[in-house]
């Protein structure tokens, strides 16, 4: 396990595979957790943690670091996997998910785990925290950026849109929001539960600079991050990612029941095999 950054697309794709395998291992060992949304977020997480974000695993509280807010905090296994693979904690810590005293609690806990910038889990609240961090950066004339990941089901929360309004008002062009638009939430499809309409157009209507991409295309993710990196135009950024819940595991893909269920031994073995093979 290494904390070295990836330098090209193929290396980032391999990191995404490692993230998926690690998250699945954590959830299987704990027999608890959220595999579906963890797998759908893996490619973006690989690009952020292994290429884009200016962070230092040896100094997690570095004042000038980029910040990351996992607003959809229940998919923390994929973030924990990134932290373990980057060297924030010993890799063996992955086997303690959801155990008493573990840094890897059921939702991200900034007091227990190095590299967690804010405790999350109450859906709808994380984007407000990210806006606050970005506003502080502007006030303090810092160069750091703030990245946030929200879920499409989470976008049904009104607080998301209050935060979006604030981000535009204060011209937070140091804020980049990813929407993991996989179409499913705990009780069914987002269309059935509460339609979001077009989230790209919605964020654009609030004043964000927006783009919709394939959230499983590392090429598109990297190219988009390159585009927005220097866009100091007074507009916060929103990247809506078309994703598949459970991506990489055939029996999990686009199946709502895998929102918060751990695989048994047989399912885990199959999942690891498929993820390792880069199932398309």
C-alpha positions in Angstrom: 0.0 0.0 0.0 1.4 3.4 -1.0 0.6 7.0 -0.4 2.2 8.1 -3.7 0.0 10.0 -6.1 -1.0 8.5 -9.4 0.4 10.3 -12.4 -1.7 9.0 -15.3 -5.1 7.8 -16.2 -4.3 4.1 -16.1 -2.8 4.5 -12.6 -5.9 6.3 -11.5 -8.1 3.5 -12.9 -6.1 1.0 -10.9 -6.5 3.2 -7.7 -10.3 3.1 -8.3 -10.1 -0.7 -8.4 -8.1 -0.7 -5.1 -10.6 1.6 -3.5 -13.5 -0.6 -4.5 -11.8 -3.8 -3.2 -10.9 -2.1 0.1 -14.4 -0.7 0.7 -15.9 -4.1 -0.1 -13.5 -5.7 2.3 -14.3 -3.3 5.1 -18.0 -3.8 4.7 -17.8 -7.6 4.4 -15.6 -7.8 7.5 -18.0 -5.6 9.5 -21.1 -7.2 8.0 -22.4 -3.7 8.0 -22.2 -0.7 5.7 -23.3 0.8 2.4 -21.7 -0.8 -0.7 -23.9 0.6 -3.4 -23.1 4.3 -3.0 -19.5 3.6 -2.1 -18.9 1.8 -5.4 -20.6 4.5 -7.5 -18.4 7.2 -5.9 -15.1 5.3 -6.3 -13.8 6.8 -9.6 -14.3 10.4 -8.5 -12.7 9.6 -5.1 -9.7 8.1 -6.9 -9.2 11.2 -9.0 -9.5 13.5 -6.0 -7.3 11.7 -3.5 -4.6 10.4 -5.8 -4.3 13.4 -8.3 -6.3 16.5 -7.6 -6.3 17.5 -4.0 -3.4 19.2 -2.3 -3.2 17.2 0.9 -0.5 15.8 3.2 -1.2 12.5 4.9 1.7 13.3 7.3 0.0 16.6 8.3 -3.8 16.0 8.2 -4.5 19.4 9.8 -2.2 21.4 7.5 -3.8 24.8 7.3 -3.3 25.2 3.6 -4.6 21.8 2.6 -7.6 21.3 0.3 -10.7 20.3 2.1 -13.1 17.4 1.3 -16.6 17.0 2.6 -18.5 13.7 2.1 -22.0 15.1 2.5 -23.4 11.6 1.8 -21.6 10.4 4.8 -23.1 6.9 4.9 -20.7 5.9 2.0 -17.7 6.6 4.2 -16.1 3.2 3.4 -14.9 4.6 0.1 -13.4 7.6 1.8 -11.8 5.5 4.5 -10.4 3.3 1.7 -8.8 6.4 0.2 -7.4 7.6 3.5 -5.9 4.1 4.2 -4.4 3.9 0.8 -2.9 7.4 1.0 -1.3 6.6 4.3 -3.4 8.6 6.8 -3.8 5.5 8.9 -2.3 2.0 8.8 -3.9 0.0 6.1 -4.8 -2.8 8.6 -7.3 -0.3 10.2 -9.8 -1.2 7.4 -10.6 -4.4 9.4 -12.0 -2.3 12.2 -14.9 -0.6 10.4 -17.8 0.2 12.8 -16.0 -1.3 15.8 -15.9 0.5 19.1 -12.8 2.7 19.3 -12.1 2.5 15.5 -11.2 5.6 13.6 -13.6 4.2 11.0 -17.0 4.8 12.4 -20.3 4.2 10.6 -20.2 7.8 9.5 -17.2 10.1 9.2 -16.0 11.4 12.5 -13.4 14.2 12.4 -12.5 13.7 16.1 -11.6 10.0 15.5 -10.1 9.8 12.0 -7.2 11.7 10.5 -8.1 13.2 7.2 -11.8 13.8 7.9 -12.4 17.5 7.7 -15.9 17.5 9.0 -18.2 14.9 10.6 -21.1 14.1 8.3 -24.0 11.7 8.0 -27.1 13.9 8.5 -28.1 14.2 4.9 -28.3 17.7 3.5 -26.0 19.4 5.9 -22.6 18.7 4.4 -22.8 21.2 1.6 -23.4 24.0 4.1 -20.2 23.0 5.9 -18.3 23.0 2.6 -19.7 26.5 1.8 -18.5 27.7 5.2 -15.0 26.3 4.6 -14.8 27.9 1.2 -16.0 31.2 2.6 -13.4 31.0 5.3 -10.7 30.4 2.7 -11.8 33.5 0.8 -11.9 35.6 4.0 -8.5 34.5 5.0 -7.1 34.9 1.5 -6.0 31.2 1.3 -5.4 29.3 -1.9 -7.0 26.1 -0.8 -10.1 24.6 -2.5 -13.0 22.8 -1.0 -14.4 19.7 -2.7 -17.8 18.3 -1.7 -19.7 15.2 -2.7 -23.5 15.0 -2.4 -25.9 12.3 -3.3 -28.8 12.7 -5.7 -31.3 11.5 -3.1 -29.7 14.0 -0.7 -30.5 16.8 -3.2 -34.1 16.4 -2.2 -33.1 18.2 1.1 -33.9 21.9 1.1 -30.7 22.8 3.0 -28.7 21.8 -0.1 -30.3 24.6 -2.0 -29.9 27.2 0.8 -26.2 26.3 0.7 -26.1 26.6 -3.1 -27.6 30.1 -2.9 -25.0 31.1 -0.3 -22.1 29.8 -2.4 -23.3 31.9 -5.4 -23.9 35.0 -3.3 -20.4 34.9 -1.9 -18.8 34.0 -5.2 -17.1 30.9 -3.9 -15.2 29.9 -7.0 -12.9 27.8 -4.7 -15.8 25.3 -4.2 -16.3 22.3 -6.4 -19.4 20.1 -5.8 -19.7 16.6 -7.2 -23.2 15.1 -7.4 -23.2 11.3 -7.4 -26.3 11.0 -9.6 -26.9 7.2 -9.5 -30.7 7.4 -9.6 -31.3 5.3 -6.4 -31.8 6.0 -2.8 -32.7 3.8 0.2 -36.3 3.2 -0.7 -36.3 3.2 -4.5 -35.4 5.4 -7.4 -35.1 9.1 -6.9 -37.7 9.5 -9.7 -40.2 7.5 -7.6 -39.4 9.0 -4.2 -39.0 12.7 -5.1 -38.0 13.7 -8.7 -34.9 16.0 -8.8 -35.5 17.0 -12.4 -32.2 17.9 -14.1 -29.7 18.6 -11.4 -27.2 20.1 -13.8 -29.7 22.7 -14.9 -30.9 23.2 -11.4 -27.5 24.1 -10.0 -26.9 26.3 -13.1 -30.1 28.1 -12.4 -28.8 28.9 -8.9 -25.7 30.4 -10.5 -23.1 27.6 -10.5 -20.9 26.8 -13.4 -22.0 23.2 -14.2 -21.1 20.2 -16.2 -22.6 16.7 -16.5 -20.1 13.9 -17.1 -19.8 10.1 -17.0 -18.8 9.6 -13.4 -17.1 6.3 -14.3 -14.9 7.7 -17.1 -11.6 8.6 -15.5 -10.7 10.5 -18.7 -13.8 12.7 -18.3 -13.3 13.2 -14.6 -9.7 14.3 -15.0 -10.4 16.5 -18.0 -13.2 18.3 -16.1 -11.0 18.8 -13.0 -8.4 20.3 -15.3 -11.0 22.7 -16.8 -12.3 24.0 -13.5 -9.0 24.2 -11.7 -8.1 27.7 -12.9 -11.6 29.0 -13.5 -11.5 31.9 -11.1 -14.6 33.5 -12.4 -16.6 34.1 -9.2 -18.7 31.0 -9.8 -18.8 27.9 -7.6 -18.5 24.7 -9.7 -20.9 21.7 -9.8 -20.0 18.5 -11.6 -23.0 16.2 -12.0 -21.8 12.6 -12.4 -23.9 10.0 -14.2 -23.1 6.9 -12.1 -24.3 3.4 -11.4 -25.0 2.3 -7.9 -22.9 -0.7 -7.1 -20.6 -0.1 -10.1 -18.2 -2.9 -10.8 -20.2 -5.8 -9.2 -22.8 -7.4 -11.5 -25.3 -8.4 -8.9 -25.1 -5.0 -7.1 -25.3 -2.7 -10.1 -28.4 -0.5 -10.2 -30.1 -2.7 -7.5 -31.6 -0.6 -4.7 -31.4 -3.4 -2.1 -27.6 -3.0 -2.1 -27.9 0.4 -0.6 -27.0 -0.7 2.9 -26.4 -4.5 2.9 -23.1 -6.3 3.4 -22.2 -9.2 1.1 -21.9 -12.7 2.5 -18.7 -14.8 1.9 -19.8 -16.1 -1.5 -21.0 -12.7 -2.7 -17.8 -11.0 -1.4 -15.6 -13.4 -3.3 -17.5 -12.8 -6.5 -17.5 -9.1 -6.0 -13.7 -9.0 -5.5 -13.2 -11.0 -8.6 -15.4 -8.8 -10.7 -14.0 -5.6 -9.4 -10.4 -6.8 -9.9 -11.2 -7.6 -13.5 -12.6 -4.2 -14.2 -16.2 -5.2 -15.0 -17.6 -2.6 -17.4 
